Amino acid sequence: MCPCLCNVSSSNSKNLTHEALVELVKELAKELTVNKKETSISKRKLISVGDERQSAETIGFIGVLALCVPVLLIVSFDLINLWSFRKQNN
């Protein structure tokens, strides 16, 4: 019979040495440990999902325009200046 007051029957209880108990705890911890890189949350972080909504496409298009228009303006002004400089030197 178990000397504690936990209502464990003697058929379920085992008298383990300290070393055996430590080994059992290590085995249980190893068995219950989950690899963080194999969880579904970790896998979903690496996958980009397409968004077919019209609002998402519109915002994406506006973002592309916001990035491209300033670059195109700077390049076009430089080309105009280059063209006028070459025209003056001829």
N, CA, C and O atoms as a CHARMM CRD file, in Angstrom:
* protein
*
  360
    1    1 MET  N      0.84100  -1.18500   0.00000 PROA 1      0.00000
    2    1 MET  CA     0.00000   0.00000   0.00000 PROA 1      0.00000
    3    1 MET  C      0.87600   1.23500   0.00000 PROA 1      0.00000
    4    1 MET  O      1.93800   1.26400   0.62200 PROA 1      0.00000
    5    2 CYS  N      0.42500   2.23200  -0.69200 PROA 2      0.00000
    6    2 CYS  CA     1.15200   3.50400  -0.79700 PROA 2      0.00000
    7    2 CYS  C      1.00700   4.28100   0.51300 PROA 2      0.00000
    8    2 CYS  O     -0.10100   4.38600   1.03900 PROA 2      0.00000
    9    3 PRO  N      2.11600   4.83300   1.05600 PROA 3      0.00000
   10    3 PRO  CA     2.01300   5.56300   2.31600 PROA 3      0.00000
   11    3 PRO  C      1.34500   6.93400   2.18300 PROA 3      0.00000
   12    3 PRO  O      1.01000   7.53600   3.20300 PROA 3      0.00000
   13    4 CYS  N      1.14300   7.44200   0.98600 PROA 4      0.00000
   14    4 CYS  CA     0.51300   8.76000   0.82500 PROA 4      0.00000
   15    4 CYS  C     -1.01100   8.63400   0.85900 PROA 4      0.00000
   16    4 CYS  O     -1.53500   7.52100   0.91200 PROA 4      0.00000
   17    5 LEU  N     -1.71200   9.73300   0.83000 PROA 5      0.00000
   18    5 LEU  CA    -3.17500   9.74400   0.90300 PROA 5      0.00000
   19    5 LEU  C     -3.81600   9.95700  -0.46300 PROA 5      0.00000
   20    5 LEU  O     -4.85100  10.61700  -0.55300 PROA 5      0.00000
   21    6 CYS  N     -3.23100   9.41900  -1.52400 PROA 6      0.00000
   22    6 CYS  CA    -3.70100   9.71300  -2.88600 PROA 6      0.00000
   23    6 CYS  C     -4.65700   8.67100  -3.44800 PROA 6      0.00000
   24    6 CYS  O     -4.99200   8.75400  -4.63000 PROA 6      0.00000
   25    7 ASN  N     -5.10000   7.72800  -2.69500 PROA 7      0.00000
   26    7 ASN  CA    -6.05700   6.69400  -3.10800 PROA 7      0.00000
   27    7 ASN  C     -5.56400   5.84700  -4.28400 PROA 7      0.00000
   28    7 ASN  O     -6.36000   5.44000  -5.13100 PROA 7      0.00000
   29    8 VAL  N     -4.28300   5.58600  -4.33700 PROA 8      0.00000
   30    8 VAL  CA    -3.73500   4.72000  -5.37300 PROA 8      0.00000
   31    8 VAL  C     -3.71300   3.30300  -4.83200 PROA 8      0.00000
   32    8 VAL  O     -3.20500   3.05800  -3.73700 PROA 8      0.00000
   33    9 SER  N     -4.26200   2.37200  -5.59600 PROA 9      0.00000
   34    9 SER  CA    -4.26600   0.99100  -5.13300 PROA 9      0.00000
   35    9 SER  C     -2.86700   0.40400  -5.24900 PROA 9      0.00000
   36    9 SER  O     -2.05600   0.89200  -6.03700 PROA 9      0.00000
   37   10 SER  N     -2.58300  -0.60400  -4.49900 PROA 10     0.00000
   38   10 SER  CA    -1.23900  -1.18300  -4.47300 PROA 10     0.00000
   39   10 SER  C     -0.88600  -1.87100  -5.78500 PROA 10     0.00000
   40   10 SER  O      0.29900  -2.05000  -6.06800 PROA 10     0.00000
   41   11 SER  N     -1.85700  -2.26200  -6.59100 PROA 11     0.00000
   42   11 SER  CA    -1.56900  -2.91800  -7.86500 PROA 11     0.00000
   43   11 SER  C     -1.06200  -1.92200  -8.90500 PROA 11     0.00000
   44   11 SER  O     -0.35600  -2.31600  -9.83400 PROA 11     0.00000
   45   12 ASN  N     -1.40900  -0.62900  -8.77000 PROA 12     0.00000
   46   12 ASN  CA    -0.97300   0.38600  -9.72600 PROA 12     0.00000
   47   12 ASN  C      0.32300   1.06700  -9.31200 PROA 12     0.00000
   48   12 ASN  O      0.98500   1.67900 -10.15000 PROA 12     0.00000
   49   13 SER  N      0.69400   0.97700  -8.06200 PROA 13     0.00000
   50   13 SER  CA     1.87800   1.69400  -7.59000 PROA 13     0.00000
   51   13 SER  C      3.11800   0.84100  -7.77600 PROA 13     0.00000
   52   13 SER  O      3.06200  -0.38500  -7.69400 PROA 13     0.00000
   53   14 LYS  N      4.24300   1.50500  -8.02700 PROA 14     0.00000
   54   14 LYS  CA     5.53500   0.84000  -8.19200 PROA 14     0.00000
   55   14 LYS  C      6.53300   1.55100  -7.29600 PROA 14     0.00000
   56   14 LYS  O      6.52000   2.77600  -7.17500 PROA 14     0.00000
   57   15 ASN  N      7.37800   0.78200  -6.68400 PROA 15     0.00000
   58   15 ASN  CA     8.46300   1.36000  -5.90700 PROA 15     0.00000
   59   15 ASN  C      9.68800   1.43800  -6.81000 PROA 15     0.00000
   60   15 ASN  O     10.29800   0.41900  -7.13200 PROA 15     0.00000
   61   16 LEU  N     10.04300   2.65600  -7.21500 PROA 16     0.00000
   62   16 LEU  CA    11.16100   2.86100  -8.12900 PROA 16     0.00000
   63   16 LEU  C     12.31700   3.51300  -7.38100 PROA 16     0.00000
   64   16 LEU  O     12.12200   4.30200  -6.45600 PROA 16     0.00000
   65   17 THR  N     13.51000   3.16600  -7.80300 PROA 17     0.00000
   66   17 THR  CA    14.67900   3.84600  -7.24600 PROA 17     0.00000
   67   17 THR  C     14.75400   5.23400  -7.85600 PROA 17     0.00000
   68   17 THR  O     14.06700   5.53900  -8.83100 PROA 17     0.00000
   69   18 HSD  N     15.59200   6.06400  -7.27000 PROA 18     0.00000
   70   18 HSD  CA    15.73600   7.43600  -7.77300 PROA 18     0.00000
   71   18 HSD  C     16.23900   7.43000  -9.21700 PROA 18     0.00000
   72   18 HSD  O     15.74700   8.19500 -10.04700 PROA 18     0.00000
   73   19 GLU  N     17.21700   6.57000  -9.52200 PROA 19     0.00000
   74   19 GLU  CA    17.77100   6.50200 -10.87900 PROA 19     0.00000
   75   19 GLU  C     16.71400   6.02600 -11.88400 PROA 19     0.00000
   76   19 GLU  O     16.62500   6.55000 -12.99400 PROA 19     0.00000
   77   20 ALA  N     15.91900   5.03300 -11.48700 PROA 20     0.00000
   78   20 ALA  CA    14.86500   4.52600 -12.37200 PROA 20     0.00000
   79   20 ALA  C     13.79900   5.59300 -12.59800 PROA 20     0.00000
   80   20 ALA  O     13.26500   5.71900 -13.70000 PROA 20     0.00000
   81   21 LEU  N     13.49100   6.36000 -11.55400 PROA 21     0.00000
   82   21 LEU  CA    12.50400   7.42200 -11.68500 PROA 21     0.00000
   83   21 LEU  C     13.00900   8.52900 -12.60700 PROA 21     0.00000
   84   21 LEU  O     12.25700   9.05000 -13.43100 PROA 21     0.00000
   85   22 VAL  N     14.28500   8.88500 -12.46400 PROA 22     0.00000
   86   22 VAL  CA    14.87500   9.90400 -13.33500 PROA 22     0.00000
   87   22 VAL  C     14.86100   9.42000 -14.78000 PROA 22     0.00000
   88   22 VAL  O     14.54900  10.19000 -15.68900 PROA 22     0.00000
   89   23 GLU  N     15.19700   8.15100 -14.99700 PROA 23     0.00000
   90   23 GLU  CA    15.18300   7.59800 -16.34500 PROA 23     0.00000
   91   23 GLU  C     13.76900   7.57900 -16.92500 PROA 23     0.00000
   92   23 GLU  O     13.57200   7.88300 -18.10100 PROA 23     0.00000
   93   24 LEU  N     12.79500   7.22500 -16.10300 PROA 24     0.00000
   94   24 LEU  CA    11.40400   7.21800 -16.55200 PROA 24     0.00000
   95   24 LEU  C     10.94100   8.62000 -16.93200 PROA 24     0.00000
   96   24 LEU  O     10.24700   8.80000 -17.93200 PROA 24     0.00000
   97   25 VAL  N     11.32400   9.60700 -16.13700 PROA 25     0.00000
   98   25 VAL  CA    10.94400  10.99500 -16.44000 PROA 25     0.00000
   99   25 VAL  C     11.59700  11.44400 -17.73800 PROA 25     0.00000
  100   25 VAL  O     10.95900  12.12400 -18.54300 PROA 25     0.00000
  101   26 LYS  N     12.85900  11.07900 -17.95800 PROA 26     0.00000
  102   26 LYS  CA    13.54100  11.44600 -19.21100 PROA 26     0.00000
  103   26 LYS  C     12.85400  10.81500 -20.41400 PROA 26     0.00000
  104   26 LYS  O     12.65900  11.46400 -21.44100 PROA 26     0.00000
  105   27 GLU  N     12.48600   9.53500 -20.27800 PROA 27     0.00000
  106   27 GLU  CA    11.80100   8.85300 -21.37700 PROA 27     0.00000
  107   27 GLU  C     10.45000   9.48800 -21.67500 PROA 27     0.00000
  108   27 GLU  O     10.08700   9.67600 -22.83600 PROA 27     0.00000
  109   28 LEU  N      9.71500   9.81500 -20.63300 PROA 28     0.00000
  110   28 LEU  CA     8.40900  10.45200 -20.83800 PROA 28     0.00000
  111   28 LEU  C      8.56000  11.83900 -21.45400 PROA 28     0.00000
  112   28 LEU  O      7.78300  12.22000 -22.33000 PROA 28     0.00000
  113   29 ALA  N      9.55600  12.59300 -20.99900 PROA 29     0.00000
  114   29 ALA  CA     9.78000  13.92600 -21.56800 PROA 29     0.00000
  115   29 ALA  C     10.16000  13.81600 -23.03700 PROA 29     0.00000
  116   29 ALA  O      9.69400  14.60700 -23.85600 PROA 29     0.00000
  117   30 LYS  N     11.00100  12.84200 -23.38100 PROA 30     0.00000
  118   30 LYS  CA    11.39300  12.65200 -24.78100 PROA 30     0.00000
  119   30 LYS  C     10.19100  12.24300 -25.63400 PROA 30     0.00000
  120   30 LYS  O     10.03500  12.69400 -26.76900 PROA 30     0.00000
  121   31 GLU  N      9.35000  11.38300 -25.06700 PROA 31     0.00000
  122   31 GLU  CA     8.17300  10.91400 -25.79400 PROA 31     0.00000
  123   31 GLU  C      7.13900  12.02600 -25.99400 PROA 31     0.00000
  124   31 GLU  O      6.44500  12.05400 -27.01100 PROA 31     0.00000
  125   32 LEU  N      7.03900  12.92500 -25.04400 PROA 32     0.00000
  126   32 LEU  CA     6.02300  13.97600 -25.10500 PROA 32     0.00000
  127   32 LEU  C      6.51400  15.25400 -25.76300 PROA 32     0.00000
  128   32 LEU  O      5.71300  16.15500 -26.00900 PROA 32     0.00000
  129   33 THR  N      7.80500  15.36200 -26.05600 PROA 33     0.00000
  130   33 THR  CA     8.35300  16.56400 -26.66300 PROA 33     0.00000
  131   33 THR  C      7.94800  16.63800 -28.13500 PROA 33     0.00000
  132   33 THR  O      8.01000  15.64100 -28.85400 PROA 33     0.00000
  133   34 VAL  N      7.53600  17.81700 -28.57300 PROA 34     0.00000
  134   34 VAL  CA     7.11900  18.04500 -29.95900 PROA 34     0.00000
  135   34 VAL  C      8.15600  18.92100 -30.63600 PROA 34     0.00000
  136   34 VAL  O      8.57300  19.93900 -30.08300 PROA 34     0.00000
  137   35 ASN  N      8.57100  18.52800 -31.83100 PROA 35     0.00000
  138   35 ASN  CA     9.50100  19.33200 -32.59700 PROA 35     0.00000
  139   35 ASN  C      8.77100  20.58400 -33.09000 PROA 35     0.00000
  140   35 ASN  O      7.75600  20.48800 -33.78000 PROA 35     0.00000
  141   36 LYS  N      9.29500  21.75200 -32.73100 PROA 36     0.00000
  142   36 LYS  CA     8.61600  23.01000 -33.05900 PROA 36     0.00000
  143   36 LYS  C      8.53200  23.24700 -34.56600 PROA 36     0.00000
  144   36 LYS  O      7.59500  23.89100 -35.04000 PROA 36     0.00000
  145   37 LYS  N      9.49300  22.73800 -35.31400 PROA 37     0.00000
  146   37 LYS  CA     9.49400  22.97100 -36.76000 PROA 37     0.00000
  147   37 LYS  C      8.51400  22.06500 -37.50700 PROA 37     0.00000
  148   37 LYS  O      8.27400  22.26700 -38.69700 PROA 37     0.00000
  149   38 GLU  N      7.95500  21.08600 -36.83300 PROA 38     0.00000
  150   38 GLU  CA     6.99600  20.17900 -37.47300 PROA 38     0.00000
  151   38 GLU  C      5.55100  20.49800 -37.11600 PROA 38     0.00000
  152   38 GLU  O      4.64700  19.77800 -37.54000 PROA 38     0.00000
  153   39 THR  N      5.31100  21.55000 -36.35300 PROA 39     0.00000
  154   39 THR  CA     3.93700  21.90000 -36.00700 PROA 39     0.00000
  155   39 THR  C      3.27400  22.59400 -37.19100 PROA 39     0.00000
  156   39 THR  O      3.95700  23.15400 -38.04900 PROA 39     0.00000
  157   40 SER  N      1.96600  22.55900 -37.23700 PROA 40     0.00000
  158   40 SER  CA     1.23300  23.16300 -38.34900 PROA 40     0.00000
  159   40 SER  C      1.39700  24.68100 -38.34900 PROA 40     0.00000
  160   40 SER  O      1.41400  25.29800 -39.41400 PROA 40     0.00000
  161   41 ILE  N      1.51600  25.28200 -37.18400 PROA 41     0.00000
  162   41 ILE  CA     1.70400  26.74100 -37.12200 PROA 41     0.00000
  163   41 ILE  C      3.03100  27.12600 -37.76000 PROA 41     0.00000
  164   41 ILE  O      3.10200  28.09600 -38.51500 PROA 41     0.00000
  165   42 SER  N      4.07200  26.37700 -37.46100 PROA 42     0.00000
  166   42 SER  CA     5.38700  26.67300 -38.01800 PROA 42     0.00000
  167   42 SER  C      5.38900  26.48400 -39.53600 PROA 42     0.00000
  168   42 SER  O      6.01000  27.26800 -40.25300 PROA 42     0.00000
  169   43 LYS  N      4.71600  25.47300 -40.02100 PROA 43     0.00000
  170   43 LYS  CA     4.66300  25.22100 -41.46800 PROA 43     0.00000
  171   43 LYS  C      3.85600  26.30600 -42.17700 PROA 43     0.00000
  172   43 LYS  O      4.21100  26.71900 -43.28100 PROA 43     0.00000
  173   44 ARG  N      2.76900  26.77000 -41.54800 PROA 44     0.00000
  174   44 ARG  CA     1.93600  27.79900 -42.18300 PROA 44     0.00000
  175   44 ARG  C      2.64000  29.14000 -42.26800 PROA 44     0.00000
  176   44 ARG  O      2.31800  29.95200 -43.13500 PROA 44     0.00000
  177   45 LYS  N      3.59900  29.38600 -41.37800 PROA 45     0.00000
  178   45 LYS  CA     4.34500  30.64200 -41.43300 PROA 45     0.00000
  179   45 LYS  C      5.15600  30.75300 -42.70900 PROA 45     0.00000
  180   45 LYS  O      5.44500  31.86200 -43.15700 PROA 45     0.00000
  181   46 LEU  N      5.53100  29.62800 -43.30700 PROA 46     0.00000
  182   46 LEU  CA     6.39300  29.61800 -44.47600 PROA 46     0.00000
  183   46 LEU  C      5.62700  29.56100 -45.79500 PROA 46     0.00000
  184   46 LEU  O      6.23600  29.60300 -46.86500 PROA 46     0.00000
  185   47 ILE  N      4.31300  29.46900 -45.73200 PROA 47     0.00000
  186   47 ILE  CA     3.51400  29.32500 -46.94700 PROA 47     0.00000
  187   47 ILE  C      2.72000  30.60500 -47.18100 PROA 47     0.00000
  188   47 ILE  O      1.99900  31.07400 -46.30000 PROA 47     0.00000
  189   48 SER  N      2.86100  31.15500 -48.37100 PROA 48     0.00000
  190   48 SER  CA     2.10000  32.34200 -48.73900 PROA 48     0.00000
  191   48 SER  C      0.85200  31.89000 -49.50500 PROA 48     0.00000
  192   48 SER  O      0.94500  31.13900 -50.47600 PROA 48     0.00000
  193   49 VAL  N     -0.28000  32.34700 -49.06600 PROA 49     0.00000
  194   49 VAL  CA    -1.54400  31.94400 -49.67700 PROA 49     0.00000
  195   49 VAL  C     -2.03000  33.07800 -50.57200 PROA 49     0.00000
  196   49 VAL  O     -2.00200  34.24500 -50.18300 PROA 49     0.00000
  197   50 GLY  N     -2.46700  32.72800 -51.75300 PROA 50     0.00000
  198   50 GLY  CA    -2.99400  33.71400 -52.67700 PROA 50     0.00000
  199   50 GLY  C     -4.29400  34.31900 -52.18200 PROA 50     0.00000
  200   50 GLY  O     -5.06100  33.68000 -51.46200 PROA 50     0.00000
  201   51 ASP  N     -4.52700  35.56200 -52.57900 PROA 51     0.00000
  202   51 ASP  CA    -5.75100  36.25300 -52.17300 PROA 51     0.00000
  203   51 ASP  C     -6.42400  36.77600 -53.43100 PROA 51     0.00000
  204   51 ASP  O     -5.93100  37.71600 -54.05400 PROA 51     0.00000
  205   52 GLU  N     -7.53000  36.18500 -53.80500 PROA 52     0.00000
  206   52 GLU  CA    -8.21400  36.49900 -55.05100 PROA 52     0.00000
  207   52 GLU  C     -9.27400  37.58900 -54.90100 PROA 52     0.00000
  208   52 GLU  O    -10.00300  37.86700 -55.85300 PROA 52     0.00000
  209   53 ARG  N     -9.37400  38.20800 -53.73000 PROA 53     0.00000
  210   53 ARG  CA   -10.39800  39.24100 -53.55200 PROA 53     0.00000
  211   53 ARG  C    -10.05700  40.47200 -54.38700 PROA 53     0.00000
  212   53 ARG  O     -8.88300  40.79700 -54.56900 PROA 53     0.00000
  213   54 GLN  N    -11.06300  41.14300 -54.88200 PROA 54     0.00000
  214   54 GLN  CA   -10.88100  42.33200 -55.70400 PROA 54     0.00000
  215   54 GLN  C    -10.17800  43.43500 -54.91500 PROA 54     0.00000
  216   54 GLN  O     -9.33400  44.14400 -55.46400 PROA 54     0.00000
  217   55 SER  N    -10.51500  43.58700 -53.64000 PROA 55     0.00000
  218   55 SER  CA    -9.88600  44.62800 -52.83400 PROA 55     0.00000
  219   55 SER  C     -8.39300  44.36600 -52.66400 PROA 55     0.00000
  220   55 SER  O     -7.60100  45.30700 -52.68200 PROA 55     0.00000
  221   56 ALA  N     -7.99700  43.11200 -52.50100 PROA 56     0.00000
  222   56 ALA  CA    -6.58000  42.78300 -52.35800 PROA 56     0.00000
  223   56 ALA  C     -5.83000  43.05500 -53.65200 PROA 56     0.00000
  224   56 ALA  O     -4.70700  43.55800 -53.62600 PROA 56     0.00000
  225   57 GLU  N     -6.43900  42.72800 -54.77400 PROA 57     0.00000
  226   57 GLU  CA    -5.80000  42.99500 -56.06500 PROA 57     0.00000
  227   57 GLU  C     -5.66800  44.49600 -56.30900 PROA 57     0.00000
  228   57 GLU  O     -4.65300  44.94800 -56.83800 PROA 57     0.00000
  229   58 THR  N     -6.67500  45.26400 -55.93500 PROA 58     0.00000
  230   58 THR  CA    -6.63200  46.71300 -56.12100 PROA 58     0.00000
  231   58 THR  C     -5.53400  47.33300 -55.25500 PROA 58     0.00000
  232   58 THR  O     -4.77700  48.18300 -55.72400 PROA 58     0.00000
  233   59 ILE  N     -5.44800  46.91500 -54.01200 PROA 59     0.00000
  234   59 ILE  CA    -4.41100  47.44800 -53.12800 PROA 59     0.00000
  235   59 ILE  C     -3.02800  47.06400 -53.65600 PROA 59     0.00000
  236   59 ILE  O     -2.10400  47.87600 -53.59700 PROA 59     0.00000
  237   60 GLY  N     -2.87100  45.85800 -54.16500 PROA 60     0.00000
  238   60 GLY  CA    -1.59900  45.44100 -54.75400 PROA 60     0.00000
  239   60 GLY  C     -1.23400  46.27500 -55.96300 PROA 60     0.00000
  240   60 GLY  O     -0.07900  46.66500 -56.12900 PROA 60     0.00000
  241   61 PHE  N     -2.21700  46.55000 -56.80900 PROA 61     0.00000
  242   61 PHE  CA    -1.97100  47.37300 -57.99900 PROA 61     0.00000
  243   61 PHE  C     -1.56500  48.78800 -57.60500 PROA 61     0.00000
  244   61 PHE  O     -0.65000  49.35900 -58.19700 PROA 61     0.00000
  245   62 ILE  N     -2.23400  49.34800 -56.61900 PROA 62     0.00000
  246   62 ILE  CA    -1.89100  50.70100 -56.14200 PROA 62     0.00000
  247   62 ILE  C     -0.47500  50.70000 -55.55200 PROA 62     0.00000
  248   62 ILE  O      0.27300  51.65900 -55.73900 PROA 62     0.00000
  249   63 GLY  N     -0.11200  49.64300 -54.85400 PROA 63     0.00000
  250   63 GLY  CA     1.23700  49.54300 -54.30200 PROA 63     0.00000
  251   63 GLY  C      2.29500  49.49100 -55.38600 PROA 63     0.00000
  252   63 GLY  O      3.33900  50.13200 -55.26800 PROA 63     0.00000
  253   64 VAL  N      2.03600  48.73200 -56.44200 PROA 64     0.00000
  254   64 VAL  CA     2.98000  48.66300 -57.56200 PROA 64     0.00000
  255   64 VAL  C      3.10400  50.02100 -58.22800 PROA 64     0.00000
  256   64 VAL  O      4.20800  50.44000 -58.57600 PROA 64     0.00000
  257   65 LEU  N      2.00000  50.70700 -58.40800 PROA 65     0.00000
  258   65 LEU  CA     2.05200  52.05500 -58.98900 PROA 65     0.00000
  259   65 LEU  C      2.83100  53.02300 -58.10500 PROA 65     0.00000
  260   65 LEU  O      3.61700  53.83000 -58.60100 PROA 65     0.00000
  261   66 ALA  N      2.61000  52.93800 -56.79400 PROA 66     0.00000
  262   66 ALA  CA     3.30400  53.82500 -55.86600 PROA 66     0.00000
  263   66 ALA  C      4.80500  53.60200 -55.90300 PROA 66     0.00000
  264   66 ALA  O      5.57200  54.53100 -55.65000 PROA 66     0.00000
  265   67 LEU  N      5.23400  52.40000 -56.21200 PROA 67     0.00000
  266   67 LEU  CA     6.66900  52.12600 -56.31700 PROA 67     0.00000
  267   67 LEU  C      7.23300  52.47300 -57.69200 PROA 67     0.00000
  268   67 LEU  O      8.36600  52.94500 -57.79100 PROA 67     0.00000
  269   68 CYS  N      6.47600  52.25000 -58.73300 PROA 68     0.00000
  270   68 CYS  CA     6.99400  52.41300 -60.09000 PROA 68     0.00000
  271   68 CYS  C      6.93100  53.85200 -60.59800 PROA 68     0.00000
  272   68 CYS  O      7.85300  54.29000 -61.28700 PROA 68     0.00000
  273   69 VAL  N      5.87900  54.59600 -60.28200 PROA 69     0.00000
  274   69 VAL  CA     5.70500  55.94600 -60.83100 PROA 69     0.00000
  275   69 VAL  C      6.86000  56.86900 -60.43900 PROA 69     0.00000
  276   69 VAL  O      7.38600  57.54400 -61.32500 PROA 69     0.00000
  277   70 PRO  N      7.28900  56.94800 -59.18800 PROA 70     0.00000
  278   70 PRO  CA     8.42000  57.83000 -58.87500 PROA 70     0.00000
  279   70 PRO  C      9.70200  57.43900 -59.60700 PROA 70     0.00000
  280   70 PRO  O     10.45100  58.30700 -60.05500 PROA 70     0.00000
  281   71 VAL  N      9.95200  56.15100 -59.72800 PROA 71     0.00000
  282   71 VAL  CA    11.15000  55.70000 -60.45300 PROA 71     0.00000
  283   71 VAL  C     11.05600  56.08900 -61.91400 PROA 71     0.00000
  284   71 VAL  O     12.02900  56.57600 -62.49100 PROA 71     0.00000
  285   72 LEU  N      9.89400  55.88000 -62.52100 PROA 72     0.00000
  286   72 LEU  CA     9.72400  56.24600 -63.93100 PROA 72     0.00000
  287   72 LEU  C      9.84300  57.75800 -64.14300 PROA 72     0.00000
  288   72 LEU  O     10.40100  58.19900 -65.14700 PROA 72     0.00000
  289   73 LEU  N      9.32400  58.55000 -63.20600 PROA 73     0.00000
  290   73 LEU  CA     9.45700  60.00000 -63.31900 PROA 73     0.00000
  291   73 LEU  C     10.92100  60.43500 -63.25700 PROA 73     0.00000
  292   73 LEU  O     11.35200  61.26800 -64.05400 PROA 73     0.00000
  293   74 ILE  N     11.66700  59.89200 -62.34100 PROA 74     0.00000
  294   74 ILE  CA    13.09000  60.25500 -62.22200 PROA 74     0.00000
  295   74 ILE  C     13.85300  59.84500 -63.46600 PROA 74     0.00000
  296   74 ILE  O     14.65800  60.62100 -63.98200 PROA 74     0.00000
  297   75 VAL  N     13.61300  58.64000 -63.95500 PROA 75     0.00000
  298   75 VAL  CA    14.30500  58.17200 -65.16000 PROA 75     0.00000
  299   75 VAL  C     13.90400  59.01300 -66.36400 PROA 75     0.00000
  300   75 VAL  O     14.75900  59.35500 -67.18000 PROA 75     0.00000
  301   76 SER  N     12.61700  59.35500 -66.49500 PROA 76     0.00000
  302   76 SER  CA    12.19500  60.15400 -67.64500 PROA 76     0.00000
  303   76 SER  C     12.78600  61.55600 -67.59000 PROA 76     0.00000
  304   76 SER  O     13.17800  62.08900 -68.62900 PROA 76     0.00000
  305   77 PHE  N     12.86400  62.17600 -66.39800 PROA 77     0.00000
  306   77 PHE  CA    13.48600  63.49200 -66.29900 PROA 77     0.00000
  307   77 PHE  C     14.97100  63.42300 -66.65100 PROA 77     0.00000
  308   77 PHE  O     15.49600  64.33100 -67.29500 PROA 77     0.00000
  309   78 ASP  N     15.64200  62.36700 -66.24000 PROA 78     0.00000
  310   78 ASP  CA    17.05000  62.21000 -66.59800 PROA 78     0.00000
  311   78 ASP  C     17.21600  62.00900 -68.09500 PROA 78     0.00000
  312   78 ASP  O     18.15700  62.53700 -68.68700 PROA 78     0.00000
  313   79 LEU  N     16.31700  61.25400 -68.71700 PROA 79     0.00000
  314   79 LEU  CA    16.41200  61.04700 -70.17100 PROA 79     0.00000
  315   79 LEU  C     16.14700  62.34500 -70.92800 PROA 79     0.00000
  316   79 LEU  O     16.79300  62.62300 -71.93800 PROA 79     0.00000
  317   80 ILE  N     15.20200  63.13100 -70.44200 PROA 80     0.00000
  318   80 ILE  CA    14.92600  64.43000 -71.07800 PROA 80     0.00000
  319   80 ILE  C     16.14700  65.33500 -70.96000 PROA 80     0.00000
  320   80 ILE  O     16.53400  65.98000 -71.93500 PROA 80     0.00000
  321   81 ASN  N     16.75400  65.39100 -69.78400 PROA 81     0.00000
  322   81 ASN  CA    17.95900  66.20700 -69.60400 PROA 81     0.00000
  323   81 ASN  C     19.10700  65.70900 -70.45800 PROA 81     0.00000
  324   81 ASN  O     19.84700  66.51500 -71.02300 PROA 81     0.00000
  325   82 LEU  N     19.27400  64.39200 -70.56700 PROA 82     0.00000
  326   82 LEU  CA    20.32100  63.83200 -71.40900 PROA 82     0.00000
  327   82 LEU  C     20.07100  64.16400 -72.86800 PROA 82     0.00000
  328   82 LEU  O     21.00500  64.50800 -73.59400 PROA 82     0.00000
  329   83 TRP  N     18.83500  64.06700 -73.30400 PROA 83     0.00000
  330   83 TRP  CA    18.50700  64.36600 -74.69600 PROA 83     0.00000
  331   83 TRP  C     18.77200  65.84900 -75.01200 PROA 83     0.00000
  332   83 TRP  O     19.33400  66.17000 -76.06000 PROA 83     0.00000
  333   84 SER  N     18.36400  66.74900 -74.10400 PROA 84     0.00000
  334   84 SER  CA    18.60100  68.17400 -74.34000 PROA 84     0.00000
  335   84 SER  C     20.09800  68.51200 -74.26700 PROA 84     0.00000
  336   84 SER  O     20.55300  69.39300 -74.99600 PROA 84     0.00000
  337   85 PHE  N     20.86000  67.84700 -73.42400 PROA 85     0.00000
  338   85 PHE  CA    22.31000  68.08200 -73.33200 PROA 85     0.00000
  339   85 PHE  C     22.99900  67.63400 -74.60900 PROA 85     0.00000
  340   85 PHE  O     23.87900  68.32700 -75.11900 PROA 85     0.00000
  341   86 ARG  N     22.60400  66.48000 -75.12700 PROA 86     0.00000
  342   86 ARG  CA    23.20600  65.98600 -76.38700 PROA 86     0.00000
  343   86 ARG  C     22.81300  66.86000 -77.56700 PROA 86     0.00000
  344   86 ARG  O     23.59500  67.03500 -78.50100 PROA 86     0.00000
  345   87 LYS  N     21.59700  67.41400 -77.52700 PROA 87     0.00000
  346   87 LYS  CA    21.13500  68.27900 -78.62600 PROA 87     0.00000
  347   87 LYS  C     21.93500  69.58000 -78.65000 PROA 87     0.00000
  348   87 LYS  O     22.24800  70.10300 -79.72000 PROA 87     0.00000
  349   88 GLN  N     22.26800  70.10600 -77.45200 PROA 88     0.00000
  350   88 GLN  CA    23.04000  71.35000 -77.36800 PROA 88     0.00000
  351   88 GLN  C     24.47500  71.14700 -77.80000 PROA 88     0.00000
  352   88 GLN  O     25.07000  72.07500 -78.34900 PROA 88     0.00000
  353   89 ASN  N     25.05200  70.00200 -77.58400 PROA 89     0.00000
  354   89 ASN  CA    26.44600  69.73800 -77.93500 PROA 89     0.00000
  355   89 ASN  C     26.61700  69.38100 -79.38900 PROA 89     0.00000
  356   89 ASN  O     27.74800  69.36900 -79.87300 PROA 89     0.00000
  357   90 ASN  N     25.56000  69.09100 -80.10500 PROA 90     0.00000
  358   90 ASN  CA    25.68900  68.75100 -81.54700 PROA 90     0.00000
  359   90 ASN  C     25.68500  69.96900 -82.38100 PROA 90     0.00000
  360   90 ASN  O     25.78300  69.87900 -83.60500 PROA 90     0.00000
